[in-house]
């Protein structure tokens, strides 16, 4: 009995402590203003998504930027030992990894903090490779959105931060067509209509040639608000890469209809229809001609008996006249 009670107590204590430590970890490693990285969305499997995301980013990060911690210059053994001792004695973190998973503050959303690399370039390279090879790299990752800037998710803070942030893409002499992709999670600080009204005003002040294009823009301004943090980035090929969705990019594109062949088929169909109508008109005209001929024949046949009777009556009158003249001639002779 005592052993069973001790085991239950240990188990309950372990469950309590695990939840306590989870809360501490969650509060310590969380998305904050000033960070850069990548927002990754998933579907109800955050742990597996986090592992796949780190593997994927490390794979392409090594290809694009070289292996992590790789230095071109050779370091002396004594210098290396002194550096390690200095790191052990320092109060700060001993080693900052290239990719570090943090809690984003939203369900099914993971934030991967990046160090000393261009997150927008990395994500675009991943999507470009997956789109060309059509080879799936993950089962749980849905979208990968680079975050190249963050600020507080309040209108006055965004108005101060965004003009400077957007200058490299939209300030004279640079100009482009653009659209805005806005998403808010666990936040009520901003309304969608207000964001869609404010951002074009800011971009328009940078260069009047910047125009909104909702169908095929050159650039897309992504605004992801999570709690009190606004994550910002400017990306290209947003529509081409299916809103940066890894699962949709892998799918084969539907074949586009051949406009030439379709037009040819339409013209052929119209020509056949016109030919049939002309043939029908010819047939109906021939039938009308035949009907008119029959009517004429009938009328002719109807008129012929009367004409024959008139001719017979005329012959009879002529014969009677001749008989009278003959009788008169005989009478005169007597």
C-alpha positions in Angstrom: 0.0 0.0 0.0 2.8 2.4 0.9 4.6 1.8 -2.4 1.4 2.4 -4.4 0.7 5.7 -2.5 4.3 6.8 -3.0 4.0 6.1 -6.8 0.8 8.1 -7.1 2.2 11.0 -5.1 5.3 11.0 -7.4 3.2 10.9 -10.5 0.9 13.7 -9.3 3.9 15.8 -8.3 5.6 15.1 -11.7 2.5 16.2 -13.6 2.2 19.4 -11.5 5.9 20.2 -12.0 5.8 19.5 -15.7 3.0 22.0 -16.2 4.8 24.5 -14.0 8.0 24.2 -16.0 6.0 24.4 -19.3 4.5 27.8 -18.2 8.0 29.1 -17.2 9.4 27.9 -20.6 6.5 29.5 -22.4 6.9 32.8 -20.7 10.7 32.9 -21.1 10.9 32.1 -24.9 8.2 34.1 -26.6 7.9 36.4 -29.6 8.9 40.0 -28.8 9.3 43.3 -30.5 12.7 43.6 -32.3 13.0 40.0 -33.3 13.3 38.7 -36.9 12.5 35.2 -38.1 9.9 33.1 -39.8 6.3 32.5 -38.9 5.2 28.9 -39.6 1.6 27.7 -39.5 0.6 24.1 -39.0 -2.5 21.9 -38.4 -2.8 20.7 -34.8 0.6 19.1 -34.5 3.0 21.8 -33.3 5.8 19.6 -31.9 6.2 17.6 -35.2 5.9 20.8 -37.2 8.6 22.5 -35.1 11.0 19.5 -35.7 10.3 19.5 -39.4 10.7 23.2 -39.7 14.1 23.2 -38.0 15.3 20.4 -40.2 14.1 22.1 -43.3 15.6 25.5 -42.4 18.9 24.0 -41.4 19.1 22.0 -44.7 18.5 25.0 -46.9 20.3 27.4 -44.6 23.5 25.3 -45.0 23.1 25.3 -48.8 22.4 29.0 -49.0 24.6 30.5 -46.3 27.1 27.8 -45.6 27.3 25.5 -42.5 26.6 27.0 -39.2 29.7 28.0 -37.3 32.0 27.5 -40.3 34.8 30.0 -40.4 37.2 30.6 -43.2 40.2 31.4 -41.0 41.8 28.6 -39.0 41.9 29.3 -35.3 44.8 28.5 -32.9 44.1 25.9 -30.2 45.1 28.3 -27.4 42.8 31.0 -28.8 39.9 28.5 -29.1 40.4 27.4 -25.4 40.5 31.0 -24.2 37.3 31.8 -26.2 35.5 28.9 -24.6 36.6 29.8 -21.2 35.4 33.4 -21.8 32.0 32.1 -22.9 31.7 29.9 -19.8 32.5 32.8 -17.5 30.1 35.2 -19.3 26.6 35.7 -17.9 25.0 35.9 -21.3 24.1 32.9 -23.6 27.1 30.9 -24.5 26.0 30.1 -28.1 23.2 31.6 -30.1 21.9 29.2 -32.7 21.0 30.2 -36.2 17.4 29.0 -35.8 15.7 29.1 -32.4 12.0 28.0 -31.9 9.9 30.4 -29.8 6.3 30.5 -28.7 4.4 32.8 -31.0 1.5 33.4 -28.7 -1.1 31.9 -31.1 -2.4 28.4 -31.6 -0.9 26.4 -34.5 1.6 29.1 -35.2 5.3 28.7 -34.5 7.9 31.5 -34.6 11.5 30.5 -35.6 13.9 33.3 -34.6 16.8 33.8 -37.1 20.3 35.2 -36.5 22.6 36.8 -39.0 20.7 35.8 -42.2 18.0 37.1 -44.5 14.8 35.2 -43.7 12.9 36.5 -46.8 15.7 35.3 -49.1 15.8 31.9 -47.4 12.0 31.3 -47.5 11.8 32.4 -51.2 14.7 29.9 -52.0 12.8 27.1 -50.2 9.6 27.7 -52.1 11.3 28.1 -55.4 13.1 24.8 -55.0 9.9 23.0 -53.9 7.9 24.5 -56.7 10.4 23.4 -59.4 11.0 19.9 -58.1 7.4 19.3 -56.9 8.9 17.2 -54.0 7.2 17.5 -50.6 9.5 18.5 -47.7 7.0 18.4 -44.9 3.7 16.9 -43.9 2.7 19.3 -41.1 4.0 22.7 -42.3 1.4 24.8 -44.1 2.8 28.3 -44.6 6.2 29.9 -44.1 6.1 33.7 -43.8 9.4 35.6 -43.3 9.4 38.3 -40.6 12.0 41.0 -41.4 10.7 43.5 -38.9 8.5 43.7 -35.8 6.9 46.6 -33.9 4.1 47.0 -31.3 0.6 46.3 -32.7 -0.8 49.8 -32.0 -1.7 52.3 -34.7 0.6 55.0 -33.4 3.6 52.6 -33.2 2.9 51.2 -36.7 2.7 54.8 -38.1 6.1 55.5 -36.7 7.7 52.2 -37.7 6.3 51.4 -41.2 7.5 54.4 -43.2 11.1 53.7 -42.4 10.7 50.0 -42.8 9.1 50.2 -46.3 11.6 52.7 -47.7 13.9 50.1 -49.4 11.1 48.9 -51.6 8.9 51.9 -52.2 10.8 55.1 -51.7 12.0 57.1 -54.8 13.5 56.1 -57.1 12.1 52.7 -56.3 8.4 52.0 -57.1 6.2 48.9 -57.5 2.7 47.6 -57.6 1.7 45.9 -54.4 -1.1 44.4 -52.3 -1.6 44.0 -48.5 -2.0 40.6 -46.7 -3.3 41.3 -43.2 -4.0 38.7 -40.5 -4.7 39.3 -36.8 -4.6 36.6 -34.1 -5.5 37.0 -30.4 -5.6 40.8 -30.8 -8.2 43.5 -30.9 -5.9 46.5 -31.3 -6.3 46.9 -35.1 -9.2 46.6 -37.5 -8.7 45.4 -41.0 -10.3 48.4 -42.6 -8.0 50.8 -40.7 -4.9 48.9 -41.8 -6.0 48.8 -45.5 -6.6 52.5 -45.3 -3.4 53.5 -43.5 -0.8 51.4 -45.4 -1.6 52.8 -48.9 -1.3 56.4 -47.5 2.2 55.6 -46.2 3.3 53.9 -49.4 1.8 56.7 -51.5 3.8 59.3 -49.6 7.1 57.4 -50.3 6.4 57.5 -54.1 3.3 58.5 -55.9 4.0 55.9 -58.6 3.4 53.1 -56.2 0.0 51.5 -57.1 -2.2 48.9 -55.5 -2.7 45.8 -57.7 -4.9 43.0 -56.2 -4.6 40.6 -59.1 -0.9 40.4 -60.0 1.2 42.6 -57.8 5.0 42.8 -57.9 5.3 42.9 -54.1 3.1 41.9 -51.2 3.2 43.6 -47.8 2.5 41.0 -45.1 1.2 42.1 -41.7 0.8 39.4 -39.1 -0.5 40.7 -35.8 -0.2 38.3 -32.8 -1.3 39.7 -29.5 0.7 43.0 -29.1 3.4 42.3 -31.7 3.1 43.2 -35.4 5.3 41.1 -37.7 6.1 42.8 -41.1 7.7 41.7 -44.3 7.7 42.5 -48.0 7.9 39.5 -50.3 7.7 38.8 -54.0 6.0 36.0 -55.9 3.3 35.7 -53.2 0.6 34.7 -55.7 3.0 32.5 -57.7 3.9 30.4 -54.6 0.3 30.1 -53.4 0.5 32.6 -50.5 3.8 30.8 -49.4 1.9 27.6 -48.7 4.3 24.6 -49.0 1.4 22.1 -49.4 -0.1 24.0 -52.3 3.2 24.7 -54.1 3.9 20.9 -54.4 0.6 20.3 -56.3 0.7 20.2 -60.1 -0.7 23.3 -61.7 -3.9 22.8 -63.7 -3.3 22.9 -67.4 -4.4 26.2 -69.0 -7.0 26.0 -71.7 -5.7 26.5 -75.3 -7.3 29.7 -76.4 -6.4 29.1 -80.1 -7.9 25.7 -80.3 -11.0 26.8 -78.3 -11.5 29.7 -80.7 -11.0 27.3 -83.7 -13.6 25.0 -82.3 -16.1 27.8 -81.7 -15.5 29.1 -85.3 -16.0 25.6 -86.6 -19.2 25.1 -84.6 -20.6 28.5 -85.8 -19.7 27.6 -89.4 -21.4 24.3 -89.2 -24.5 26.0 -87.7 -24.5 28.5 -90.4 -24.2 25.8 -93.1 -27.1 23.9 -91.6 -29.2 27.1 -91.5 -28.3 27.8 -95.2 -29.2 24.2 -96.1 -32.4 24.5 -94.2 -33.2 27.7 -96.0 -32.5 26.0 -99.4 -34.7 23.0 -98.5 -37.5 25.3 -97.4 -37.2 27.4 -100.5 -37.3 24.3 -102.7 -40.4 23.1 -100.8 -42.0 26.5 -101.3 -41.2 26.4 -105.0 -42.8 22.9 -105.2 -45.9 24.1 -103.4 -46.2 27.0 -105.7 -45.9 24.7 -108.7 -48.5 22.4 -107.4 -50.8 25.4 -106.7 -50.3 26.7 -110.2 -51.0 23.3 -111.7 -54.2 23.0 -109.6 -55.3 26.5 -110.6 -54.5 25.6 -114.3 -56.5 22.5 -114.0 -59.3 24.4 -112.4 -59.3 27.0 -115.1 -59.0 24.5 -118.1 -62.6 23.0 -118.0 -64.2 26.5 -118.3 -62.0 27.4 -121.2 -62.9 24.2 -123.0 -66.6 24.9 -122.5 -66.2 28.4 -123.8 -64.4 27.0 -126.9 -67.1 24.4 -127.5 -69.9 27.1 -127.1 -68.0 29.3 -129.5 -67.8 26.5 -132.1 -71.4 25.7 -131.6 -72.4 29.3 -132.2 -70.2 29.5 -135.3 -71.7 26.3 -136.6 -75.3 27.6 -136.0 -74.4 30.9 -137.7 -73.1 29.0 -140.7 -76.3 26.9 -140.8 -78.4 30.1 -140.8 -76.4 31.6 -143.6 -76.8 28.4 -145.5 -80.5 28.4 -145.0 -80.7 32.0 -146.1 -78.8 31.2 -149.2 -81.1 28.4 -150.1 -84.2 30.6 -149.6 -82.8 33.4 -151.8 -82.2 30.9 -154.6 -85.7 29.8 -154.6 
